[in-house]
Amino acid sequence: MQSAAKQDLAIVQAISLLLVVAFVVVNMLVDVANALLDPRAARRAAG
């Protein structure tokens, strides 16, 4: 929070980018795990 208060935008942007990348990676891993654990999901996605 001190970085935002000091308007150190580079640090705020870097932290935001890391959080977004972590969110996307976790979502991707959950989707892959779901497809592996539930074959119906994989068939539904294939059409």
HTML snippet that shows the backbone in 3Dmol.js (N, CA, C, O; Angstrom):
<script src="https://3Dmol.org/build/3Dmol-min.js"></script>
<div id="view" style="width:600px;height:400px;position:relative"></div>
<script>
const pdb = `
ATOM      1  N   MET A   1       0.810  -1.197   0.000  1.00  0.00           N
ATOM      2  CA  MET A   1       0.000   0.000   0.000  1.00  0.00           C
ATOM      3  C   MET A   1       0.853   1.260   0.000  1.00  0.00           C
ATOM      4  O   MET A   1       0.425   2.293  -0.516  1.00  0.00           O
ATOM      5  N   GLN A   2       2.040   1.193   0.564  1.00  0.00           N
ATOM      6  CA  GLN A   2       2.896   2.373   0.578  1.00  0.00           C
ATOM      7  C   GLN A   2       3.306   2.766  -0.825  1.00  0.00           C
ATOM      8  O   GLN A   2       3.462   3.949  -1.128  1.00  0.00           O
ATOM      9  N   SER A   3       3.485   1.750  -1.700  1.00  0.00           N
ATOM     10  CA  SER A   3       3.874   2.048  -3.077  1.00  0.00           C
ATOM     11  C   SER A   3       2.783   2.835  -3.783  1.00  0.00           C
ATOM     12  O   SER A   3       3.069   3.774  -4.526  1.00  0.00           O
ATOM     13  N   ALA A   4       1.538   2.456  -3.552  1.00  0.00           N
ATOM     14  CA  ALA A   4       0.426   3.164  -4.174  1.00  0.00           C
ATOM     15  C   ALA A   4       0.318   4.578  -3.607  1.00  0.00           C
ATOM     16  O   ALA A   4       0.037   5.524  -4.344  1.00  0.00           O
ATOM     17  N   ALA A   5       0.536   4.722  -2.320  1.00  0.00           N
ATOM     18  CA  ALA A   5       0.444   6.040  -1.705  1.00  0.00           C
ATOM     19  C   ALA A   5       1.551   6.966  -2.198  1.00  0.00           C
ATOM     20  O   ALA A   5       1.345   8.171  -2.346  1.00  0.00           O
ATOM     21  N   LYS A   6       2.732   6.391  -2.451  1.00  0.00           N
ATOM     22  CA  LYS A   6       3.860   7.186  -2.949  1.00  0.00           C
ATOM     23  C   LYS A   6       3.785   7.380  -4.457  1.00  0.00           C
ATOM     24  O   LYS A   6       4.603   8.097  -5.033  1.00  0.00           O
ATOM     25  N   GLN A   7       2.814   6.750  -5.095  1.00  0.00           N
ATOM     26  CA  GLN A   7       2.639   6.771  -6.541  1.00  0.00           C
ATOM     27  C   GLN A   7       3.832   6.162  -7.267  1.00  0.00           C
ATOM     28  O   GLN A   7       4.265   6.663  -8.304  1.00  0.00           O
ATOM     29  N   ASP A   8       4.356   5.075  -6.708  1.00  0.00           N
ATOM     30  CA  ASP A   8       5.426   4.315  -7.353  1.00  0.00           C
ATOM     31  C   ASP A   8       4.760   3.320  -8.300  1.00  0.00           C
ATOM     32  O   ASP A   8       4.597   2.142  -7.980  1.00  0.00           O
ATOM     33  N   LEU A   9       4.379   3.825  -9.477  1.00  0.00           N
ATOM     34  CA  LEU A   9       3.523   3.063 -10.375  1.00  0.00           C
ATOM     35  C   LEU A   9       4.190   1.823 -10.934  1.00  0.00           C
ATOM     36  O   LEU A   9       3.495   0.855 -11.240  1.00  0.00           O
ATOM     37  N   ALA A  10       5.488   1.808 -11.080  1.00  0.00           N
ATOM     38  CA  ALA A  10       6.168   0.633 -11.623  1.00  0.00           C
ATOM     39  C   ALA A  10       5.981  -0.567 -10.697  1.00  0.00           C
ATOM     40  O   ALA A  10       5.741  -1.678 -11.169  1.00  0.00           O
ATOM     41  N   ILE A  11       6.084  -0.360  -9.417  1.00  0.00           N
ATOM     42  CA  ILE A  11       5.914  -1.457  -8.461  1.00  0.00           C
ATOM     43  C   ILE A  11       4.453  -1.906  -8.424  1.00  0.00           C
ATOM     44  O   ILE A  11       4.174  -3.103  -8.370  1.00  0.00           O
ATOM     45  N   VAL A  12       3.538  -0.968  -8.453  1.00  0.00           N
ATOM     46  CA  VAL A  12       2.119  -1.305  -8.459  1.00  0.00           C
ATOM     47  C   VAL A  12       1.775  -2.112  -9.716  1.00  0.00           C
ATOM     48  O   VAL A  12       1.046  -3.100  -9.632  1.00  0.00           O
ATOM     49  N   GLN A  13       2.289  -1.702 -10.868  1.00  0.00           N
ATOM     50  CA  GLN A  13       2.038  -2.426 -12.114  1.00  0.00           C
ATOM     51  C   GLN A  13       2.660  -3.817 -12.076  1.00  0.00           C
ATOM     52  O   GLN A  13       2.045  -4.779 -12.535  1.00  0.00           O
ATOM     53  N   ALA A  14       3.858  -3.935 -11.539  1.00  0.00           N
ATOM     54  CA  ALA A  14       4.529  -5.234 -11.470  1.00  0.00           C
ATOM     55  C   ALA A  14       3.751  -6.198 -10.572  1.00  0.00           C
ATOM     56  O   ALA A  14       3.572  -7.364 -10.923  1.00  0.00           O
ATOM     57  N   ILE A  15       3.295  -5.722  -9.432  1.00  0.00           N
ATOM     58  CA  ILE A  15       2.518  -6.574  -8.531  1.00  0.00           C
ATOM     59  C   ILE A  15       1.194  -6.961  -9.171  1.00  0.00           C
ATOM     60  O   ILE A  15       0.754  -8.105  -9.051  1.00  0.00           O
ATOM     61  N   SER A  16       0.563  -6.022  -9.843  1.00  0.00           N
ATOM     62  CA  SER A  16      -0.697  -6.319 -10.529  1.00  0.00           C
ATOM     63  C   SER A  16      -0.489  -7.359 -11.621  1.00  0.00           C
ATOM     64  O   SER A  16      -1.294  -8.279 -11.769  1.00  0.00           O
ATOM     65  N   LEU A  17       0.579  -7.217 -12.377  1.00  0.00           N
ATOM     66  CA  LEU A  17       0.871  -8.180 -13.435  1.00  0.00           C
ATOM     67  C   LEU A  17       1.126  -9.570 -12.860  1.00  0.00           C
ATOM     68  O   LEU A  17       0.637 -10.560 -13.405  1.00  0.00           O
ATOM     69  N   LEU A  18       1.873  -9.658 -11.782  1.00  0.00           N
ATOM     70  CA  LEU A  18       2.136 -10.955 -11.157  1.00  0.00           C
ATOM     71  C   LEU A  18       0.858 -11.604 -10.647  1.00  0.00           C
ATOM     72  O   LEU A  18       0.679 -12.814 -10.786  1.00  0.00           O
ATOM     73  N   LEU A  19      -0.023 -10.821 -10.063  1.00  0.00           N
ATOM     74  CA  LEU A  19      -1.284 -11.363  -9.575  1.00  0.00           C
ATOM     75  C   LEU A  19      -2.154 -11.866 -10.719  1.00  0.00           C
ATOM     76  O   LEU A  19      -2.780 -12.920 -10.608  1.00  0.00           O
ATOM     77  N   VAL A  20      -2.196 -11.126 -11.804  1.00  0.00           N
ATOM     78  CA  VAL A  20      -3.000 -11.547 -12.959  1.00  0.00           C
ATOM     79  C   VAL A  20      -2.429 -12.810 -13.581  1.00  0.00           C
ATOM     80  O   VAL A  20      -3.182 -13.722 -13.923  1.00  0.00           O
ATOM     81  N   VAL A  21      -1.111 -12.880 -13.734  1.00  0.00           N
ATOM     82  CA  VAL A  21      -0.482 -14.078 -14.300  1.00  0.00           C
ATOM     83  C   VAL A  21      -0.739 -15.283 -13.401  1.00  0.00           C
ATOM     84  O   VAL A  21      -1.046 -16.368 -13.895  1.00  0.00           O
ATOM     85  N   ALA A  22      -0.618 -15.105 -12.099  1.00  0.00           N
ATOM     86  CA  ALA A  22      -0.880 -16.205 -11.171  1.00  0.00           C
ATOM     87  C   ALA A  22      -2.334 -16.661 -11.278  1.00  0.00           C
ATOM     88  O   ALA A  22      -2.604 -17.862 -11.248  1.00  0.00           O
ATOM     89  N   PHE A  23      -3.258 -15.737 -11.401  1.00  0.00           N
ATOM     90  CA  PHE A  23      -4.675 -16.065 -11.537  1.00  0.00           C
ATOM     91  C   PHE A  23      -4.926 -16.870 -12.808  1.00  0.00           C
ATOM     92  O   PHE A  23      -5.649 -17.865 -12.778  1.00  0.00           O
ATOM     93  N   VAL A  24      -4.342 -16.452 -13.913  1.00  0.00           N
ATOM     94  CA  VAL A  24      -4.524 -17.152 -15.187  1.00  0.00           C
ATOM     95  C   VAL A  24      -3.919 -18.554 -15.124  1.00  0.00           C
ATOM     96  O   VAL A  24      -4.533 -19.512 -15.596  1.00  0.00           O
ATOM     97  N   VAL A  25      -2.736 -18.683 -14.553  1.00  0.00           N
ATOM     98  CA  VAL A  25      -2.078 -19.988 -14.465  1.00  0.00           C
ATOM     99  C   VAL A  25      -2.897 -20.937 -13.591  1.00  0.00           C
ATOM    100  O   VAL A  25      -3.082 -22.102 -13.944  1.00  0.00           O
ATOM    101  N   VAL A  26      -3.379 -20.454 -12.472  1.00  0.00           N
ATOM    102  CA  VAL A  26      -4.182 -21.310 -11.589  1.00  0.00           C
ATOM    103  C   VAL A  26      -5.465 -21.741 -12.293  1.00  0.00           C
ATOM    104  O   VAL A  26      -5.864 -22.902 -12.191  1.00  0.00           O
ATOM    105  N   ASN A  27      -6.110 -20.832 -12.998  1.00  0.00           N
ATOM    106  CA  ASN A  27      -7.321 -21.197 -13.735  1.00  0.00           C
ATOM    107  C   ASN A  27      -7.032 -22.230 -14.808  1.00  0.00           C
ATOM    108  O   ASN A  27      -7.826 -23.147 -15.015  1.00  0.00           O
ATOM    109  N   MET A  28      -5.910 -22.095 -15.489  1.00  0.00           N
ATOM    110  CA  MET A  28      -5.544 -23.059 -16.522  1.00  0.00           C
ATOM    111  C   MET A  28      -5.283 -24.435 -15.911  1.00  0.00           C
ATOM    112  O   MET A  28      -5.716 -25.451 -16.456  1.00  0.00           O
ATOM    113  N   LEU A  29      -4.577 -24.469 -14.780  1.00  0.00           N
ATOM    114  CA  LEU A  29      -4.311 -25.738 -14.119  1.00  0.00           C
ATOM    115  C   LEU A  29      -5.601 -26.408 -13.637  1.00  0.00           C
ATOM    116  O   LEU A  29      -5.738 -27.628 -13.718  1.00  0.00           O
ATOM    117  N   VAL A  30      -6.528 -25.621 -13.144  1.00  0.00           N
ATOM    118  CA  VAL A  30      -7.805 -26.176 -12.705  1.00  0.00           C
ATOM    119  C   VAL A  30      -8.581 -26.733 -13.895  1.00  0.00           C
ATOM    120  O   VAL A  30      -9.196 -27.793 -13.779  1.00  0.00           O
ATOM    121  N   ASP A  31      -8.566 -26.049 -15.025  1.00  0.00           N
ATOM    122  CA  ASP A  31      -9.247 -26.550 -16.219  1.00  0.00           C
ATOM    123  C   ASP A  31      -8.636 -27.853 -16.708  1.00  0.00           C
ATOM    124  O   ASP A  31      -9.359 -28.776 -17.085  1.00  0.00           O
ATOM    125  N   VAL A  32      -7.320 -27.935 -16.703  1.00  0.00           N
ATOM    126  CA  VAL A  32      -6.648 -29.167 -17.140  1.00  0.00           C
ATOM    127  C   VAL A  32      -6.953 -30.299 -16.165  1.00  0.00           C
ATOM    128  O   VAL A  32      -7.240 -31.418 -16.589  1.00  0.00           O
ATOM    129  N   ALA A  33      -6.893 -30.024 -14.880  1.00  0.00           N
ATOM    130  CA  ALA A  33      -7.194 -31.050 -13.882  1.00  0.00           C
ATOM    131  C   ALA A  33      -8.643 -31.518 -14.020  1.00  0.00           C
ATOM    132  O   ALA A  33      -8.930 -32.708 -13.888  1.00  0.00           O
ATOM    133  N   ASN A  34      -9.540 -30.593 -14.282  1.00  0.00           N
ATOM    134  CA  ASN A  34     -10.944 -30.952 -14.456  1.00  0.00           C
ATOM    135  C   ASN A  34     -11.119 -31.863 -15.670  1.00  0.00           C
ATOM    136  O   ASN A  34     -11.880 -32.828 -15.607  1.00  0.00           O
ATOM    137  N   ALA A  35     -10.435 -31.576 -16.761  1.00  0.00           N
ATOM    138  CA  ALA A  35     -10.532 -32.409 -17.955  1.00  0.00           C
ATOM    139  C   ALA A  35      -9.941 -33.798 -17.709  1.00  0.00           C
ATOM    140  O   ALA A  35     -10.454 -34.789 -18.229  1.00  0.00           O
ATOM    141  N   LEU A  36      -8.882 -33.874 -16.930  1.00  0.00           N
ATOM    142  CA  LEU A  36      -8.270 -35.174 -16.644  1.00  0.00           C
ATOM    143  C   LEU A  36      -9.113 -36.005 -15.682  1.00  0.00           C
ATOM    144  O   LEU A  36      -9.195 -37.225 -15.825  1.00  0.00           O
ATOM    145  N   LEU A  37      -9.733 -35.359 -14.715  1.00  0.00           N
ATOM    146  CA  LEU A  37     -10.490 -36.079 -13.700  1.00  0.00           C
ATOM    147  C   LEU A  37     -11.917 -36.396 -14.136  1.00  0.00           C
ATOM    148  O   LEU A  37     -12.521 -37.346 -13.638  1.00  0.00           O
ATOM    149  N   ASP A  38     -12.450 -35.622 -15.045  1.00  0.00           N
ATOM    150  CA  ASP A  38     -13.832 -35.826 -15.496  1.00  0.00           C
ATOM    151  C   ASP A  38     -13.844 -35.950 -17.015  1.00  0.00           C
ATOM    152  O   ASP A  38     -13.866 -34.936 -17.712  1.00  0.00           O
ATOM    153  N   PRO A  39     -13.830 -37.168 -17.541  1.00  0.00           N
ATOM    154  CA  PRO A  39     -13.774 -37.361 -18.999  1.00  0.00           C
ATOM    155  C   PRO A  39     -14.949 -36.716 -19.730  1.00  0.00           C
ATOM    156  O   PRO A  39     -14.825 -36.363 -20.903  1.00  0.00           O
ATOM    157  N   ARG A  40     -16.076 -36.558 -19.061  1.00  0.00           N
ATOM    158  CA  ARG A  40     -17.218 -35.918 -19.722  1.00  0.00           C
ATOM    159  C   ARG A  40     -16.897 -34.473 -20.090  1.00  0.00           C
ATOM    160  O   ARG A  40     -17.356 -33.980 -21.121  1.00  0.00           O
ATOM    161  N   ALA A  41     -16.120 -33.798 -19.266  1.00  0.00           N
ATOM    162  CA  ALA A  41     -15.758 -32.413 -19.545  1.00  0.00           C
ATOM    163  C   ALA A  41     -14.889 -32.324 -20.786  1.00  0.00           C
ATOM    164  O   ALA A  41     -15.057 -31.409 -21.592  1.00  0.00           O
ATOM    165  N   ALA A  42     -13.961 -33.259 -20.954  1.00  0.00           N
ATOM    166  CA  ALA A  42     -13.089 -33.255 -22.129  1.00  0.00           C
ATOM    167  C   ALA A  42     -13.898 -33.502 -23.397  1.00  0.00           C
ATOM    168  O   ALA A  42     -13.653 -32.865 -24.422  1.00  0.00           O
ATOM    169  N   ARG A  43     -14.855 -34.417 -23.337  1.00  0.00           N
ATOM    170  CA  ARG A  43     -15.680 -34.686 -24.518  1.00  0.00           C
ATOM    171  C   ARG A  43     -16.587 -33.527 -24.844  1.00  0.00           C
ATOM    172  O   ARG A  43     -16.830 -33.234 -26.014  1.00  0.00           O
ATOM    173  N   ARG A  44     -17.100 -32.850 -23.804  1.00  0.00           N
ATOM    174  CA  ARG A  44     -17.966 -31.687 -24.026  1.00  0.00           C
ATOM    175  C   ARG A  44     -17.204 -30.570 -24.713  1.00  0.00           C
ATOM    176  O   ARG A  44     -17.748 -29.888 -25.581  1.00  0.00           O
ATOM    177  N   ALA A  45     -15.941 -30.376 -24.332  1.00  0.00           N
ATOM    178  CA  ALA A  45     -15.132 -29.301 -24.911  1.00  0.00           C
ATOM    179  C   ALA A  45     -14.753 -29.634 -26.353  1.00  0.00           C
ATOM    180  O   ALA A  45     -14.600 -28.726 -27.170  1.00  0.00           O
ATOM    181  N   ALA A  46     -14.600 -30.906 -26.678  1.00  0.00           N
ATOM    182  CA  ALA A  46     -14.211 -31.307 -28.026  1.00  0.00           C
ATOM    183  C   ALA A  46     -15.366 -31.183 -29.013  1.00  0.00           C
ATOM    184  O   ALA A  46     -15.152 -31.154 -30.225  1.00  0.00           O
ATOM    185  N   GLY A  47     -16.547 -31.112 -28.510  1.00  0.00           N
ATOM    186  CA  GLY A  47     -17.696 -30.927 -29.404  1.00  0.00           C
ATOM    187  C   GLY A  47     -18.539 -32.087 -29.413  1.00  0.00           C
ATOM    188  O   GLY A  47     -19.554 -32.108 -30.110  1.00  0.00           O
TER     189      GLY A  47
END
`;
const viewer = $3Dmol.createViewer("view");
viewer.addModel(pdb, "pdb");
viewer.setStyle({}, {cartoon: {color: "spectrum"}});
viewer.zoomTo();
viewer.render();
</script>
